[in-house]
Amino acid sequence: MQEFGLHHLNVEDIAQIFIEFRPYLGHCRFSNCLHLVEPGCAVDEAEKSGALNTRRLGFYRVPAQEKLRAPRIY
């Protein structure tokens, strides 16, 4: 049996999994936006306007933040 995980993905790949984010990806103020707390984030603005579901954004942010906290394995 194999365990499901996102450990092999980087934060940018995790954002791509959420298909409803795709229209907003690449439209943030900063090209390296991780859609967590950055100013001018198009994904965050879409959530605030009601275009994106708040829970779905939360489902993205938890593993994205965990990925950033995880030690890098080289």
N, CA, C and O atoms as a DFTB+ gen file, in Angstrom:
296 C
 N C O
     1  1       0.839      -1.166       0.000
     2  2       0.000       0.000       0.000
     3  2       0.889       1.236       0.000
     4  3       1.943       1.256       0.635
     5  1       0.454       2.260      -0.714
     6  2       1.232       3.480      -0.821
     7  2       0.507       4.614      -0.102
     8  3      -0.718       4.714      -0.151
     9  1       1.269       5.448       0.552
    10  2       0.713       6.593       1.276
    11  2       0.560       7.769       0.318
    12  3       1.443       8.044      -0.493
    13  1      -0.580       8.459       0.425
    14  2      -0.789       9.655      -0.375
    15  2      -0.097      10.823       0.301
    16  3      -0.184      10.981       1.519
    17  1       0.575      11.622      -0.465
    18  2       1.243      12.786       0.096
    19  2       1.582      13.797      -0.966
    20  3       1.518      13.512      -2.162
    21  1       1.939      14.964      -0.528
    22  2       2.311      16.048      -1.438
    23  2       3.786      16.396      -1.296
    24  3       4.242      17.417      -1.812
    25  1       4.537      15.537      -0.590
    26  2       5.932      15.842      -0.296
    27  2       6.793      16.016      -1.543
    28  3       7.827      16.682      -1.488
    29  1       6.392      15.439      -2.641
    30  2       7.183      15.522      -3.865
    31  2       6.878      16.782      -4.672
    32  3       7.534      17.034      -5.683
    33  1       5.900      17.574      -4.247
    34  2       5.504      18.786      -4.956
    35  2       6.078      20.019      -4.284
    36  3       6.261      20.044      -3.067
    37  1       6.365      21.051      -5.086
    38  2       6.737      22.332      -4.494
    39  2       5.463      23.162      -4.326
    40  3       4.398      22.759      -4.795
    41  1       5.559      24.295      -3.672
    42  2       4.382      25.102      -3.361
    43  2       3.666      25.541      -4.636
    44  3       2.435      25.569      -4.668
    45  1       4.408      25.883      -5.679
    46  2       3.794      26.300      -6.937
    47  2       2.974      25.163      -7.554
    48  3       1.911      25.401      -8.126
    49  1       3.465      23.946      -7.438
    50  2       2.720      22.794      -7.958
    51  2       1.444      22.550      -7.155
    52  3       0.416      22.170      -7.716
    53  1       1.511      22.767      -5.856
    54  2       0.326      22.588      -5.023
    55  2      -0.763      23.568      -5.459
    56  3      -1.936      23.199      -5.505
    57  1      -0.397      24.798      -5.776
    58  2      -1.378      25.791      -6.238
    59  2      -2.040      25.335      -7.529
    60  3      -3.233      25.569      -7.720
    61  1      -1.296      24.691      -8.417
    62  2      -1.850      24.221      -9.691
    63  2      -2.892      23.118      -9.507
    64  3      -3.750      22.934     -10.370
    65  1      -2.828      22.392      -8.410
    66  2      -3.796      21.325      -8.153
    67  2      -5.201      21.900      -8.009
    68  3      -6.182      21.252      -8.375
    69  1      -5.297      23.101      -7.483
    70  2      -6.586      23.745      -7.271
    71  2      -7.003      24.448      -8.564
    72  3      -6.620      25.590      -8.817
    73  1      -7.788      23.749      -9.368
    74  2      -8.101      24.250     -10.711
    75  2      -8.830      25.588     -10.683
    76  3      -8.722      26.366     -11.630
    77  1      -9.567      25.867      -9.616
    78  2     -10.261      27.144      -9.542
    79  2      -9.298      28.311      -9.319
    80  3      -9.692      29.463      -9.498
    81  1      -8.055      28.047      -8.937
    82  2      -7.043      29.092      -8.781
    83  2      -6.424      29.484     -10.121
    84  3      -5.919      30.598     -10.260
    85  1      -6.453      28.613     -11.080
    86  2      -5.705      28.792     -12.329
    87  2      -5.969      30.110     -13.049
    88  3      -5.024      30.685     -13.590
    89  1      -7.198      30.621     -13.086
    90  2      -7.389      31.914     -13.764
    91  2      -6.644      33.070     -13.094
    92  3      -6.413      34.101     -13.725
    93  1      -6.270      32.910     -11.830
    94  2      -5.628      33.980     -11.074
    95  2      -4.117      33.814     -10.973
    96  3      -3.400      34.780     -10.715
    97  1      -3.636      32.600     -11.175
    98  2      -2.200      32.349     -11.082
    99  2      -1.483      33.122     -12.183
   100  3      -1.912      33.123     -13.337
   101  1      -0.398      33.774     -11.815
   102  2       0.355      34.581     -12.773
   103  2      -0.126      36.020     -12.859
   104  3       0.412      36.811     -13.633
   105  1      -1.142      36.366     -12.062
   106  2      -1.672      37.728     -12.082
   107  2      -1.423      38.471     -10.776
   108  3      -2.007      39.529     -10.539
   109  1      -0.574      37.930      -9.946
   110  2      -0.247      38.570      -8.673
   111  2       0.775      39.681      -8.894
   112  3       1.446      39.713      -9.926
   113  1       0.893      40.581      -7.941
   114  2       1.840      41.683      -8.037
   115  2       3.271      41.162      -8.172
   116  3       4.070      41.717      -8.926
   117  1       3.589      40.096      -7.439
   118  2       4.933      39.537      -7.463
   119  2       4.925      38.195      -8.189
   120  3       4.052      37.360      -7.952
   121  1       5.882      37.997      -9.056
   122  2       5.917      36.766      -9.853
   123  2       6.191      35.521      -9.009
   124  3       5.865      34.410      -9.427
   125  1       6.779      35.692      -7.842
   126  2       7.065      34.550      -6.970
   127  2       6.054      34.423      -5.831
   128  3       6.366      33.844      -4.791
   129  1       4.859      34.953      -6.014
   130  2       3.808      34.917      -4.995
   131  2       3.447      33.468      -4.668
   132  3       3.264      32.647      -5.568
   133  1       3.347      33.167      -3.390
   134  2       2.977      31.826      -2.935
   135  2       1.514      31.766      -2.497
   136  3       1.033      30.710      -2.087
   137  1       0.801      32.899      -2.582
   138  2      -0.628      32.978      -2.276
   139  2      -0.902      32.687      -0.806
   140  3      -1.899      32.056      -0.455
   141  1       0.000      33.159       0.040
   142  2      -0.145      32.949       1.480
   143  2      -0.455      34.272       2.180
   144  3      -1.541      34.431       2.739
   145  1       0.483      35.224       2.159
   146  2       0.297      36.512       2.830
   147  2       0.821      37.687       2.000
   148  3       0.854      38.816       2.490
   149  1       1.219      37.445       0.788
   150  2       1.847      38.482      -0.023
   151  2       0.832      39.556      -0.438
   152  3      -0.314      39.240      -0.758
   153  1       1.260      40.831      -0.431
   154  2       0.365      41.890      -0.905
   155  2       0.172      41.786      -2.418
   156  3       1.092      41.406      -3.143
   157  1      -0.998      42.115      -2.875
   158  2      -1.271      42.081      -4.311
   159  2      -1.486      40.693      -4.869
   160  3      -1.346      40.478      -6.073
   161  1      -1.827      39.741      -4.006
   162  2      -2.055      38.364      -4.451
   163  2      -3.413      38.274      -5.142
   164  3      -4.438      38.582      -4.533
   165  1      -3.429      37.863      -6.383
   166  2      -4.673      37.750      -7.150
   167  2      -5.588      36.663      -6.592
   168  3      -6.810      36.803      -6.638
   169  1      -5.015      35.588      -6.068
   170  2      -5.814      34.505      -5.476
   171  2      -6.506      35.021      -4.215
   172  3      -7.694      34.771      -4.008
   173  1      -5.773      35.730      -3.385
   174  2      -6.344      36.287      -2.157
   175  2      -7.430      37.308      -2.490
   176  3      -8.475      37.328      -1.840
   177  1      -7.199      38.149      -3.485
   178  2      -8.194      39.137      -3.888
   179  2      -9.450      38.463      -4.432
   180  3     -10.559      38.939      -4.191
   181  1      -9.291      37.370      -5.156
   182  2     -10.445      36.631      -5.670
   183  2     -11.256      36.038      -4.523
   184  3     -12.485      36.014      -4.578
   185  1     -10.578      35.564      -3.491
   186  2     -11.282      35.023      -2.324
   187  2     -12.038      36.131      -1.598
   188  3     -13.183      35.937      -1.190
   189  1     -11.409      37.285      -1.435
   190  2     -12.057      38.403      -0.739
   191  2     -13.280      38.917      -1.509
   192  3     -14.238      39.396      -0.902
   193  1     -13.247      38.820      -2.836
   194  2     -14.381      39.288      -3.645
   195  2     -15.492      38.243      -3.736
   196  3     -16.575      38.533      -4.244
   197  1     -15.231      37.034      -3.249
   198  2     -16.227      35.974      -3.286
   199  2     -16.116      35.070      -4.505
   200  3     -16.916      34.149      -4.669
   201  1     -15.136      35.323      -5.357
   202  2     -14.955      34.498      -6.553
   203  2     -14.350      33.131      -6.231
   204  3     -14.540      32.175      -6.983
   205  1     -13.626      33.038      -5.123
   206  2     -13.047      31.772      -4.673
   207  2     -13.584      31.443      -3.292
   208  3     -13.812      32.330      -2.470
   209  1     -13.781      30.170      -3.053
   210  2     -14.285      29.693      -1.781
   211  2     -13.200      29.798      -0.712
   212  3     -12.071      29.349      -0.913
   213  1     -13.552      30.391       0.414
   214  2     -12.604      30.574       1.519
   215  2     -12.061      29.245       2.030
   216  3     -10.873      29.138       2.336
   217  1     -12.917      28.236       2.125
   218  2     -12.461      26.924       2.606
   219  2     -11.446      26.309       1.651
   220  3     -10.465      25.710       2.091
   221  1     -11.674      26.452       0.347
   222  2     -10.733      25.887      -0.630
   223  2      -9.377      26.582      -0.515
   224  3      -8.341      25.925      -0.613
   225  1      -9.369      27.882      -0.312
   226  2      -8.109      28.590      -0.136
   227  2      -7.410      28.086       1.124
   228  3      -6.188      27.937       1.137
   229  1      -8.167      27.825       2.167
   230  2      -7.590      27.249       3.380
   231  2      -7.015      25.869       3.138
   232  3      -5.962      25.527       3.678
   233  1      -7.708      25.064       2.319
   234  2      -7.202      23.727       1.984
   235  2      -5.879      23.805       1.227
   236  3      -5.066      22.884       1.310
   237  1      -5.656      24.883       0.495
   238  2      -4.376      25.094      -0.178
   239  2      -3.321      25.564       0.824
   240  3      -2.198      25.060       0.834
   241  1      -3.681      26.510       1.645
   242  2      -2.692      27.163       2.501
   243  2      -2.085      26.246       3.551
   244  3      -0.909      26.400       3.882
   245  1      -2.837      25.307       4.079
   246  2      -2.287      24.410       5.114
   247  2      -1.116      23.589       4.561
   248  3      -0.032      23.643       5.141
   249  1      -1.280      22.833       3.470
   250  2      -0.120      22.072       2.981
   251  2       0.979      22.966       2.418
   252  3       2.155      22.608       2.488
   253  1       0.620      24.124       1.859
   254  2       1.643      25.028       1.334
   255  2       2.526      25.542       2.470
   256  3       3.749      25.577       2.332
   257  1       1.923      25.937       3.584
   258  2       2.700      26.407       4.728
   259  2       3.526      25.280       5.332
   260  3       4.664      25.501       5.745
   261  1       2.969      24.081       5.389
   262  2       3.723      22.935       5.908
   263  2       4.928      22.645       5.022
   264  3       6.009      22.323       5.516
   265  1       4.740      22.759       3.732
   266  2       5.837      22.517       2.789
   267  2       6.965      23.523       3.009
   268  3       8.140      23.165       2.943
   269  1       6.613      24.764       3.267
   270  2       7.630      25.792       3.495
   271  2       8.371      25.584       4.806
   272  3       9.544      25.940       4.913
   273  1       7.702      25.011       5.808
   274  2       8.340      24.753       7.101
   275  2       9.189      23.486       7.102
   276  3      10.074      23.333       7.943
   277  1       8.929      22.597       6.184
   278  2       9.629      21.300       6.163
   279  2      11.099      21.504       5.804
   280  3      11.433      22.352       4.977
   281  1      11.962      20.729       6.426
   282  2      13.389      20.823       6.074
   283  2      13.612      20.354       4.627
   284  3      12.967      19.421       4.148
   285  1      14.511      21.006       3.980
   286  2      14.821      20.620       2.593
   287  2      15.745      19.421       2.592
   288  3      16.719      19.362       3.343
   289  1      15.422      18.470       1.739
   290  2      16.237      17.273       1.584
   291  2      16.916      17.355       0.241
   292  3      16.261      17.474      -0.794
   293  1      18.230      17.292       0.261
   294  2      19.000      17.412      -0.985
   295  2      19.496      16.072      -1.445
   296  3      20.162      15.982      -2.476
